[in-house]
Amino acid sequence: MIDITTLLTYAAVVLGLFLIPGPAVLLVLARSVTGGARVGVATGFGIALGDLVHTAMATFGLSAVLMTSALAFSVVKYAGVIYLIVLGVRALFEKNDDLDDLPAAQPVDPQRAFRQAIWAEMLNPKTALFFLAFLPQFVHPGHGSAVAQFATLGLIFVVMSAVYTSLLALAAGQISPWIRRHRRIGQWQGRLVGTIYIALGVRLAFQER
C-alpha cells in the first residue's frame, strides 16, 4: 500500500505540471475556443485515455523486471535521471520568451476530437518516456505489489488529467484571452518546468531499490 505522504507528493507534482501551459493544455484550449466546451472536454478525455494507455504499458512492461532485477532497476533509474535532467536543462535555457498563439484547430464534433486526442497522446514519444522516467520514482518494493502501485499512480494521473482539462475547457472563454495577453508567461514556464524536471532527476538518482 502506497503511504499517504508519497501519494500527496506525487499528486502535488502532477498538479504542478498540469498548471503549466503545455501542448495538451493548448490543444484543449484551441479545441474549446473553436468548437465549444463539449469539444474541449472531449479532447481532454481523449488525452486522459491516451495517458491511460501509456500507464498500462509502463505498468505491465516495467513492474515485473524492476522489482526482480537489480540491473534492470539501475538501467531504468539512471536512464530516467539522464532523461529528466536533460529535459530540465533544455527547458531552462531554451529561448521561449513568448508563448505562441493557440494552435490552429478546425472545428470538429466531440467524437472526432476525442479520437484525435487519443491518438495524438498515444503516439507522443515524449509522453511515453516521461511515464517511464516519472512513475518508477514513486514505486517501492516495501509498499506492496509493483503492478498495483503503477496502476494506482497511473490512474491518479489519468483522473487528475481528465478533471483538470474538463475544468479548463469549461473556462476556456476566460482563460484563452488571458494567455494571449500574457505571452511572456512562456519565459517563466520554461524555468518552472526545468526546475521541476531537474529536481525529479536528482530525487531519482538518490532513490534506492
KANOR-V555451 format. One record per helix or strand of 2 or more residues. SS is the DSSP state (2 for helix, 1 for strand). FROM is the first residue (numbers start at 0). LEN is the number of residues. If there is no record, write none. Layout:
BEGIN
ss: (SS SS)
from: (FROM FROM)
len: (LEN LEN)
END
This chain:
BEGIN
ss: (2 2 2 2 2 2 2 2 2 2)
from: (3 22 36 69 109 124 140 145 171 184)
len: (15 13 30 24 13 14 3 25 10 21)
END
